[in-house]
Amino acid sequence: MNALTNHLIVVSFDCLSALDFPFLQTLPHFKTILEKGSYVEKVETIYPSVTYPCHTTIVTGNYPNRHGIINNTLLQPGRTSPDWNWFRKSISGTTLYDEAKKANLTTAALLWPVTGKAEIDYNLPEIFPNRPWQNQFLVSLRAGSPCYQLDLNQRFGHLRNGLNQPELDDFVLESTVHTIKTKKLNLLLVHFTDLDTQRHEYGFSSNEAIAAIHRHNDRLGRIFEALKESGIYENSTIVALGDHSALDENKALNLNVLFHKHNLITSNTKGIINNWKAYCKSCDGSAYIYVKDRHDKETISKVKDLLNSLLSDPEAGIEKILSAEEAAKMGADGSCAFMVEARKGFYFLEDFQGDYVKTITREDVLSDHKYTLACHGYSPKKPEYSTIFMASGKGIKQKTIVPEARLIDEGPTLARLLGVDLGATDGKMIEELLLLDDK
């Protein structure tokens, strides 16, 4: 299969929404992509619509229950900071960067989720220390390309301030620009989280979120400049995309509080979970309900009755209850007992002590980053909850507008641009965007 481009640069702006489209049309560098290339107006995300499953879907073309990344974090009841799906080994099947590597193409990834210890030539994976004895630089170094990271840290490490934004994305940008100028890349995956952070902390339409989109426009401009300075702009394809949207909320639901009261979760005198029969695993706007023993019909029945009792009360915050089979049909983890969807204005946490419903204030967000004022994870069928996909450059048609596509369609489309094959995927190529030889 022939490649449609020599250099594919995929830039993920985490939490970029289809609702942002009118604003993007006014910003010069986003406008460049829209005027010189083509775009999808509304991209349907996946379920649950959280970052790590979404980004794995983008590079595989598959739903979470097929590629294996069914949530951001692992099911570890009682652990205050559960481990994330950081490592490539957690993904089932192949990925865009695996196939590029097999085709002897040069690959790089900067803070792209679930790339820890992946076979990527220049890899700065998204990973952070979640244990007291760990160090940010060392956990990243061990999970990625050591020499590459040492060089980037020496050059641009001063820009970082831990995981704080916008400093983290400033570091990623300078690293991206340097990588473009110094490496002969065929595939570059870049993940910016500034906008997602601002929406979580301040709300969807906040001034802080708008300022982040302005910064993303500037970042996009710097990437254009780097491609031109390196002499590969005319033979490159730029893709700018989002992974999910977000919805404002101000109430957190703690189903584990109810499970604790009904002895489905037990804890010791130090307030630590020592056993559980049922557990609510948050995906922010949705949640998995797991039963430890899937053959425990009594517990399953008890949980079902408890959930149904909440469904009729709008103040209880639950919009829908899905069976395991229904969750699997939507691409989510079919090994759960149930999946629950929050009403607009609500989201899920995993606390098992305190109140079932907690109203979130700005002070809560400032004091504890588990609290947010906007989040995602909701069903892709929620109204006004689409994301966006835009592309320009080699192999891309000009001024073609595709009304709708799905996040699962992006992987096959990116693979076709590179001339590689992801095999049988849940998604299909968005042919309308591409300059195919046989069209």
C-alpha positions as CSV (number, residue, x, y, z in Angstrom):
1,M,0.0,0.0,0.0
2,N,1.5,3.4,-1.0
3,A,1.8,6.1,1.6
4,L,-0.1,9.4,0.9
5,T,2.4,11.4,2.9
6,N,6.0,11.4,4.0
7,H,5.5,12.9,7.4
8,L,2.4,12.6,9.5
9,I,2.1,14.9,12.5
10,V,-0.8,14.1,14.8
11,V,-1.5,16.8,17.4
12,S,-4.1,15.9,20.1
13,F,-5.6,18.8,21.9
14,D,-7.2,17.0,24.8
15,C,-10.8,18.0,25.4
16,L,-11.2,20.0,22.2
17,S,-14.9,20.0,21.4
18,A,-17.0,20.4,18.3
19,L,-18.6,23.3,20.3
20,D,-15.2,25.1,19.9
21,F,-15.4,25.0,16.2
22,P,-16.8,28.6,15.6
23,F,-14.0,29.9,17.8
24,L,-11.3,27.9,16.1
25,Q,-12.4,29.5,12.8
26,T,-11.3,32.9,14.1
27,L,-7.8,31.8,15.1
28,P,-5.1,32.1,12.4
29,H,-3.3,28.7,12.7
30,F,-6.4,26.6,13.2
31,K,-7.9,28.7,10.3
32,T,-4.9,27.6,8.2
33,I,-5.8,23.9,8.6
34,L,-9.5,24.6,8.0
35,E,-9.0,26.7,4.8
36,K,-6.2,24.6,3.3
37,G,-7.4,21.2,4.4
38,S,-10.6,19.3,5.4
39,Y,-12.4,18.5,8.6
40,V,-15.1,16.5,10.3
41,E,-17.6,18.7,12.0
42,K,-18.7,16.2,14.7
43,V,-16.7,13.2,15.8
44,E,-18.5,10.7,18.0
45,T,-16.2,9.7,20.9
46,I,-16.2,6.3,22.7
47,Y,-17.5,5.0,26.0
48,P,-16.2,5.7,28.5
49,S,-15.0,9.0,27.0
50,V,-11.8,9.4,29.0
51,T,-8.3,10.2,27.8
52,Y,-6.4,6.9,27.8
53,P,-9.1,4.8,26.2
54,C,-9.7,7.6,23.7
55,H,-6.1,7.9,22.7
56,T,-5.7,4.2,22.4
57,T,-8.8,4.1,20.1
58,I,-7.2,6.8,17.9
59,V,-4.1,4.7,17.2
60,T,-5.9,1.3,17.0
61,G,-9.3,2.1,15.4
62,N,-11.0,-0.1,18.0
63,Y,-13.3,0.3,20.9
64,P,-12.0,0.0,24.5
65,N,-13.3,-3.6,25.1
66,R,-11.3,-4.7,22.0
67,H,-8.0,-2.8,22.6
68,G,-8.1,-3.4,26.3
69,I,-7.7,0.1,27.7
70,I,-11.2,0.3,29.3
71,N,-10.4,3.2,31.7
72,N,-7.7,5.7,32.6
73,T,-6.9,3.9,35.9
74,L,-6.8,0.3,37.1
75,L,-9.3,-1.3,39.4
76,Q,-7.5,-1.0,42.8
77,P,-10.2,-0.5,45.5
78,G,-9.0,1.5,48.4
79,R,-5.9,2.8,46.8
80,T,-6.0,6.6,47.0
81,S,-3.9,7.0,43.9
82,P,-4.5,4.0,41.6
83,D,-2.1,3.1,38.9
84,W,-2.8,4.3,35.3
85,N,-2.8,2.4,32.1
86,W,0.7,3.8,31.3
87,F,2.3,0.9,29.4
88,R,2.0,-0.3,25.8
89,K,1.8,-3.9,27.0
90,S,-1.7,-3.2,28.2
91,I,-3.0,-2.7,24.7
92,S,-4.3,-5.7,22.8
93,G,-3.5,-5.9,19.1
94,T,-1.4,-3.5,17.0
95,T,-1.2,0.3,17.0
96,L,-0.3,2.9,14.4
97,Y,3.2,3.3,15.8
98,D,3.8,-0.4,15.8
99,E,2.9,-0.7,12.1
100,A,4.9,2.4,11.3
101,K,7.9,0.8,13.0
102,K,7.4,-2.5,11.1
103,A,7.4,-0.5,7.9
104,N,10.8,1.0,8.9
105,L,9.4,4.4,9.4
106,T,10.8,6.7,12.1
107,T,8.4,7.4,15.0
108,A,8.2,9.8,17.9
109,A,5.6,10.4,20.7
110,L,5.5,13.1,23.2
111,L,3.2,12.6,26.2
112,W,0.9,10.3,24.1
113,P,-1.0,8.1,26.6
114,V,-0.3,4.4,27.0
115,T,3.1,4.5,25.3
116,G,5.2,3.5,28.2
117,K,8.0,1.1,27.0
118,A,6.6,1.1,23.5
119,E,8.8,0.4,20.4
120,I,8.9,4.1,19.5
121,D,12.2,5.6,18.3
122,Y,11.9,8.9,20.3
123,N,9.5,8.4,23.2
124,L,8.6,10.8,26.0
125,P,5.6,8.8,27.5
126,E,2.9,10.2,29.6
127,I,3.6,8.8,33.1
128,F,3.8,10.4,36.5
129,P,4.9,9.3,40.0
130,N,2.0,8.2,42.1
131,R,4.0,6.7,45.0
132,P,6.0,8.8,47.6
133,W,9.3,7.1,46.7
134,Q,9.0,7.8,42.9
135,N,10.5,10.7,41.0
136,Q,8.9,12.2,37.8
137,F,12.1,12.3,35.8
138,L,13.1,8.7,36.6
139,V,9.7,7.1,36.0
140,S,9.6,8.8,32.6
141,L,13.2,7.9,31.8
142,R,12.6,4.2,32.5
143,A,9.4,4.1,30.4
144,G,10.7,5.9,27.3
145,S,13.8,6.7,25.3
146,P,16.5,7.6,27.9
147,C,19.0,9.6,25.7
148,Y,16.2,11.4,24.0
149,Q,14.6,12.4,27.3
150,L,17.9,13.4,28.9
151,D,18.6,15.8,26.0
152,L,15.1,17.3,26.1
153,N,15.3,17.7,29.9
154,Q,18.7,19.4,29.6
155,R,17.4,21.8,27.0
156,F,13.8,22.5,28.2
157,G,13.4,21.0,31.6
158,H,13.4,24.5,33.2
159,L,10.1,25.2,31.5
160,R,8.3,22.5,33.6
161,N,6.6,23.1,36.9
162,G,5.7,19.5,37.8
163,L,2.5,18.6,36.1
164,N,1.1,22.1,36.2
165,Q,-0.3,23.8,33.1
166,P,0.4,25.7,30.9
167,E,4.1,25.0,31.8
168,L,3.9,21.3,31.0
169,D,2.5,22.0,27.5
170,D,5.2,24.7,27.0
171,F,7.8,22.0,27.7
172,V,6.1,19.6,25.3
173,L,5.9,22.2,22.6
174,E,9.6,23.1,22.7
175,S,10.4,19.4,22.7
176,T,8.1,18.9,19.7
177,V,9.7,21.8,17.8
178,H,13.2,20.5,18.5
179,T,12.2,17.0,17.5
180,I,10.8,18.1,14.2
181,K,13.9,20.1,13.4
182,T,16.5,17.4,14.4
183,K,14.8,14.0,13.6
184,K,13.7,12.7,10.3
185,L,10.3,11.7,11.4
186,N,7.6,9.8,9.5
187,L,5.1,9.7,12.4
188,L,4.9,12.2,15.3
189,L,2.2,11.9,18.0
190,V,1.9,14.9,20.4
191,H,-0.6,15.2,23.3
192,F,-1.4,18.6,24.8
193,T,-3.5,18.7,28.0
194,D,-3.6,22.5,28.8
195,L,-7.3,22.9,27.7
196,D,-8.4,19.7,29.5
197,T,-6.8,20.9,32.7
198,Q,-8.4,24.4,32.5
199,R,-11.9,23.0,31.8
200,H,-11.6,20.6,34.7
201,E,-10.5,23.3,37.1
202,Y,-12.6,26.3,35.9
203,G,-15.4,25.0,33.7
204,F,-16.1,24.4,30.0
205,S,-16.6,28.0,28.8
206,S,-14.3,29.7,31.4
207,N,-11.9,32.5,30.5
208,E,-9.1,30.1,31.5
209,A,-10.3,27.5,28.9
210,I,-10.5,30.2,26.2
211,A,-7.0,31.3,27.1
212,A,-5.8,27.7,26.7
213,I,-7.3,27.5,23.2
214,H,-5.4,30.7,22.3
215,R,-2.2,29.1,23.6
216,H,-3.0,26.0,21.5
217,N,-3.4,28.1,18.4
218,D,0.1,29.6,19.1
219,R,1.5,26.1,19.7
220,L,0.1,25.0,16.3
221,G,1.7,27.9,14.7
222,R,5.1,27.0,16.2
223,I,4.7,23.5,14.8
224,F,4.0,24.9,11.3
225,E,7.1,27.0,11.6
226,A,9.2,24.1,12.6
227,L,8.0,22.0,9.6
228,K,8.9,24.9,7.3
229,E,12.3,25.5,8.8
230,S,13.1,21.8,8.6
231,G,12.2,21.8,4.9
232,I,9.5,19.1,5.1
233,Y,6.3,21.2,5.3
234,E,5.2,20.5,1.7
235,N,5.6,16.8,2.2
236,S,3.9,16.7,5.6
237,T,0.3,16.2,6.8
238,I,-0.9,17.9,10.0
239,V,-3.8,16.4,11.9
240,A,-5.3,18.3,14.8
241,L,-7.9,16.5,16.8
242,G,-9.7,16.2,20.1
243,D,-10.5,13.0,22.0
244,H,-13.7,14.0,23.8
245,S,-15.7,17.0,24.9
246,A,-16.7,18.0,28.5
247,L,-19.7,19.0,30.4
248,D,-20.0,21.3,33.4
249,E,-20.9,19.7,36.7
250,N,-21.0,20.6,40.4
251,K,-22.1,17.5,42.2
252,A,-20.1,14.4,42.8
253,L,-21.7,11.0,43.4
254,N,-20.1,8.5,45.7
255,L,-21.8,5.1,45.1
256,N,-19.2,3.4,47.3
257,V,-20.6,5.3,50.3
258,L,-23.9,3.4,49.7
259,F,-22.0,0.2,49.1
260,H,-20.2,0.7,52.4
261,K,-23.4,1.3,54.3
262,H,-24.9,-1.9,52.8
263,N,-21.8,-3.9,53.8
264,L,-20.7,-4.4,50.2
265,I,-17.5,-2.7,51.1
266,T,-15.8,-3.1,54.5
267,S,-13.0,-1.1,56.0
268,N,-10.7,-1.3,59.0
269,T,-10.3,1.0,62.0
270,K,-7.9,3.2,60.0
271,G,-10.5,3.9,57.3
272,I,-8.9,1.6,54.7
273,I,-10.8,-0.8,52.6
274,N,-10.0,-4.3,53.6
275,N,-12.6,-6.2,51.5
276,W,-15.3,-5.6,48.9
277,K,-18.1,-7.4,47.2
278,A,-19.1,-4.5,44.9
279,Y,-17.2,-1.4,43.9
280,C,-17.9,1.7,41.9
281,K,-15.0,2.4,39.5
282,S,-15.3,6.0,38.3
283,C,-14.9,7.1,34.7
284,D,-15.9,10.6,35.7
285,G,-19.3,11.1,33.9
286,S,-19.9,7.3,33.9
287,A,-18.8,4.5,36.2
288,Y,-18.3,0.8,36.1
289,I,-19.9,-1.3,38.9
290,Y,-17.8,-4.3,39.5
291,V,-18.7,-7.3,41.6
292,K,-15.7,-9.3,42.9
293,D,-17.4,-12.6,42.4
294,R,-19.3,-12.5,39.1
295,H,-21.2,-15.6,40.2
296,D,-22.4,-14.0,43.4
297,K,-26.1,-13.6,42.4
298,E,-27.1,-12.2,45.8
299,T,-24.7,-9.3,45.6
300,I,-25.6,-8.6,42.0
301,S,-29.3,-8.5,42.9
302,K,-28.6,-6.3,45.9
303,V,-26.6,-3.8,43.8
304,K,-29.2,-3.8,41.1
305,D,-32.0,-3.0,43.6
306,L,-29.9,-0.2,45.1
307,L,-29.2,1.3,41.7
308,N,-32.8,1.1,40.6
309,S,-33.9,2.9,43.8
310,L,-31.7,5.8,42.8
311,L,-32.8,6.0,39.2
312,S,-36.2,7.5,39.9
313,D,-34.8,10.4,42.0
314,P,-33.3,13.2,39.8
315,E,-31.3,14.4,42.9
316,A,-29.6,11.0,43.0
317,G,-27.8,12.0,39.8
318,I,-28.1,8.7,37.8
319,E,-29.5,8.9,34.3
320,K,-29.2,5.4,33.1
321,I,-28.1,1.9,34.2
322,L,-26.6,-0.4,31.7
323,S,-26.2,-4.2,32.0
324,A,-22.8,-5.7,31.3
325,E,-24.1,-6.8,27.8
326,E,-25.3,-3.2,27.1
327,A,-22.0,-1.8,28.2
328,A,-20.1,-4.2,25.9
329,K,-22.3,-3.3,22.9
330,M,-21.2,0.3,23.4
331,G,-17.6,-0.8,23.4
332,A,-17.0,-0.6,27.2
333,D,-15.8,-3.3,29.6
334,G,-18.2,-6.2,29.5
335,S,-16.7,-7.8,32.6
336,C,-18.4,-5.2,34.8
337,A,-21.7,-6.1,36.5
338,F,-23.3,-2.7,35.5
339,M,-22.4,0.6,34.0
340,V,-24.0,3.8,35.2
341,E,-24.3,7.1,33.4
342,A,-24.5,10.4,35.4
343,R,-27.1,13.0,34.7
344,K,-25.9,16.4,33.4
345,G,-24.3,18.3,36.3
346,F,-23.1,15.1,38.1
347,Y,-20.1,12.9,37.9
348,F,-18.7,9.9,39.9
349,L,-15.9,9.6,42.5
350,E,-14.8,6.6,44.4
351,D,-15.0,7.8,48.1
352,F,-16.6,5.3,50.4
353,Q,-16.9,7.6,53.4
354,G,-18.9,10.9,53.7
355,D,-22.0,11.8,51.8
356,Y,-23.4,10.1,48.7
357,V,-23.8,13.4,47.0
358,K,-21.2,16.2,47.4
359,T,-21.7,19.7,46.0
360,I,-18.4,20.9,44.5
361,T,-17.2,24.5,45.1
362,R,-14.3,26.4,43.6
363,E,-12.6,26.0,47.0
364,D,-12.9,22.2,46.8
365,V,-11.2,22.2,43.4
366,L,-8.4,24.3,44.7
367,S,-7.8,22.2,47.7
368,D,-8.1,18.7,46.1
369,H,-7.6,18.0,42.4
370,K,-10.0,15.0,42.4
371,Y,-12.7,17.6,42.4
372,T,-13.6,19.3,39.1
373,L,-16.1,21.8,37.6
374,A,-16.3,20.1,34.2
375,C,-15.4,16.6,33.1
376,H,-15.9,13.9,30.5
377,G,-16.4,10.2,30.5
378,Y,-20.0,10.5,29.6
379,S,-21.9,8.6,26.9
380,P,-21.0,9.6,23.3
381,K,-24.8,9.9,22.8
382,K,-25.0,12.8,25.2
383,P,-26.2,16.0,23.3
384,E,-23.5,18.5,22.2
385,Y,-20.8,16.2,23.3
386,S,-18.8,15.6,20.0
387,T,-15.2,16.3,19.4
388,I,-13.4,17.3,16.1
389,F,-10.9,16.1,13.5
390,M,-9.1,18.4,11.0
391,A,-6.3,17.8,8.6
392,S,-4.3,19.6,5.9
393,G,-1.2,18.9,3.8
394,K,-0.1,16.1,1.6
395,G,-2.7,13.4,0.9
396,I,-5.6,15.6,2.2
397,K,-8.3,17.0,0.0
398,Q,-8.9,20.8,0.3
399,K,-12.2,22.3,1.6
400,T,-14.0,19.0,2.2
401,I,-16.4,19.0,5.1
402,V,-17.5,15.7,6.5
403,P,-20.6,16.2,8.8
404,E,-20.0,13.2,11.1
405,A,-17.5,10.4,11.8
406,R,-16.4,8.3,14.8
407,L,-13.3,8.3,16.9
408,I,-12.8,4.6,15.8
409,D,-12.5,5.9,12.2
410,E,-9.4,8.0,12.9
411,G,-7.0,5.1,13.3
412,P,-7.7,3.5,9.8
413,T,-7.5,7.0,8.3
414,L,-4.2,7.8,9.8
415,A,-2.9,4.4,8.8
416,R,-3.9,4.9,5.2
417,L,-2.0,8.2,5.2
418,L,1.2,6.4,6.3
419,G,0.6,3.5,4.0
420,V,0.3,0.9,6.8
421,D,-2.5,-1.4,7.8
422,L,-4.1,-1.8,11.2
423,G,-5.9,-5.0,10.1
424,A,-9.6,-5.5,10.8
425,T,-10.7,-2.6,12.9
426,D,-14.0,-1.5,14.5
427,G,-13.7,1.8,12.5
428,K,-13.4,2.5,8.8
429,M,-11.3,5.0,6.8
430,I,-12.8,8.4,6.3
431,E,-12.2,8.3,2.6
432,E,-13.9,11.6,1.9
433,L,-10.9,13.4,3.4
434,L,-8.1,11.6,1.5
435,L,-6.6,12.1,-2.0
436,L,-6.6,8.4,-2.9
437,D,-5.1,7.3,-6.2
438,D,-8.1,5.3,-7.2
439,K,-10.6,8.1,-6.6
